[in-house]
Amino acid sequence: MLISLKDIPMQIAMNTVVSISYELLDSNGNVLESSKDPVSYLHGGYDNIFPRVEEELHGKSIGDTVEITLEPADAFGEYDEELVQMEPISAFPSKDLKVGMQFEGEDESGEVILYTITNIDDGKVIVDGNHPWAGERVLFKATIADVRKAGEEEVAHGHVDRKSTRLNSSHVK
């Protein structure tokens, strides 16, 4: 019996577009984030997904599942006390501040950091530049929904075309 190449499922490899459904859980099993619809990323070291997850997905095919525990260094980073700062309310352009508001700032090296207001009291504002899940060990579960060869433009730009959802720090990176 001959096997057609069409019968061999495509495997996740360099320069493939991978679509996954995923769940991200904390160490107590609570769902932090999950995808209603599959999200897509360009596989191959383009920094579109956690590197440890990308390693685990490499070589898998449609229908395969992965489950990987990520230490803080492999996910959202260690919690950094230096990213928590107290500023006078006068340092903010808007006086209409609320806990939970976010804004961008830069560190000493010029890297953009997203800060979240965590407290406002007595004319002082406490901001935290850590990711909300920094310092957390998380469990990443995913099912591969689709794998296809990336287009030349996607490879040139290092990400999936805009019609697809990119899996990144706003999702699980």
Residue pairs with C-beta under 8 A, 6 or more apart in sequence:
9 61
9 62
9 63
9 147
10 16
10 61
10 62
10 147
10 148
10 149
11 59
11 60
11 61
11 147
12 18
12 43
12 57
12 58
12 59
12 60
12 61
12 144
12 147
13 43
13 44
13 58
13 59
14 43
14 44
14 45
15 42
15 43
15 44
15 149
15 150
15 155
16 42
16 43
16 44
16 147
16 148
16 149
16 150
17 40
17 41
17 42
17 43
17 146
17 147
17 148
17 149
17 150
17 154
17 160
17 164
18 40
18 41
18 42
18 43
18 57
18 144
18 146
18 147
19 38
19 39
19 40
19 144
19 145
19 146
19 147
19 164
20 35
20 38
20 39
20 40
20 57
20 142
20 143
20 144
20 145
20 167
21 34
21 35
21 37
21 38
21 39
21 142
21 143
21 145
22 34
22 35
22 39
22 140
22 141
22 142
22 143
22 167
22 172
23 31
23 33
23 34
23 35
23 140
23 141
23 142
24 31
24 32
24 33
24 34
24 138
24 139
24 140
24 141
24 172
25 31
25 32
25 138
25 139
25 141
26 32
26 133
26 136
26 138
26 139
27 136
27 137
27 138
27 139
29 139
32 133
32 138
33 171
33 172
35 171
37 165
38 145
38 146
39 164
39 165
39 166
39 167
39 171
40 146
40 160
40 164
40 165
40 166
40 167
41 48
41 49
41 159
41 160
41 166
41 167
41 168
42 48
42 150
42 154
42 155
42 158
42 159
42 160
43 49
43 54
43 57
43 58
45 51
45 54
46 158
46 159
47 173
48 158
48 159
48 160
48 166
48 167
48 168
48 173
49 57
49 167
49 168
49 172
49 173
50 70
50 74
50 75
50 140
50 172
50 173
51 74
52 68
52 70
52 74
53 66
53 68
53 70
53 140
53 142
53 172
56 66
56 68
57 66
57 142
57 144
60 66
60 144
61 144
61 147
62 144
62 145
62 146
62 147
63 143
63 144
64 143
64 144
65 141
65 142
65 143
65 144
66 140
66 141
66 142
67 139
67 140
67 141
67 142
68 139
68 140
69 137
69 138
69 139
69 140
70 137
70 138
70 139
70 140
71 137
72 78
72 79
72 134
72 135
72 136
72 137
75 133
75 136
75 137
75 138
75 140
76 131
76 132
76 133
76 134
76 135
76 136
76 138
77 130
77 131
77 134
77 135
78 134
78 135
79 130
79 134
79 135
80 129
80 130
80 134
83 113
83 128
83 129
83 130
84 118
84 126
84 127
84 128
84 129
84 130
85 126
85 127
85 129
86 124
86 125
86 126
86 127
87 124
87 125
87 126
87 127
88 123
88 124
88 125
89 95
89 97
89 120
89 123
89 124
89 125
90 123
91 125
92 125
97 117
97 120
97 125
98 117
98 120
99 117
99 118
99 119
99 120
100 116
100 117
101 116
101 117
102 114
102 115
102 116
102 117
103 114
103 115
104 112
104 113
104 114
104 115
105 112
105 113
105 115
105 127
105 129
106 112
106 113
107 113
107 129
113 129
114 129
115 127
115 128
115 129
116 127
116 128
116 129
116 132
117 125
117 126
117 127
118 126
118 127
118 128
119 125
119 126
120 126
131 169
140 172
150 160
151 161
153 161
154 160
154 161
159 166
160 166
165 171
167 173
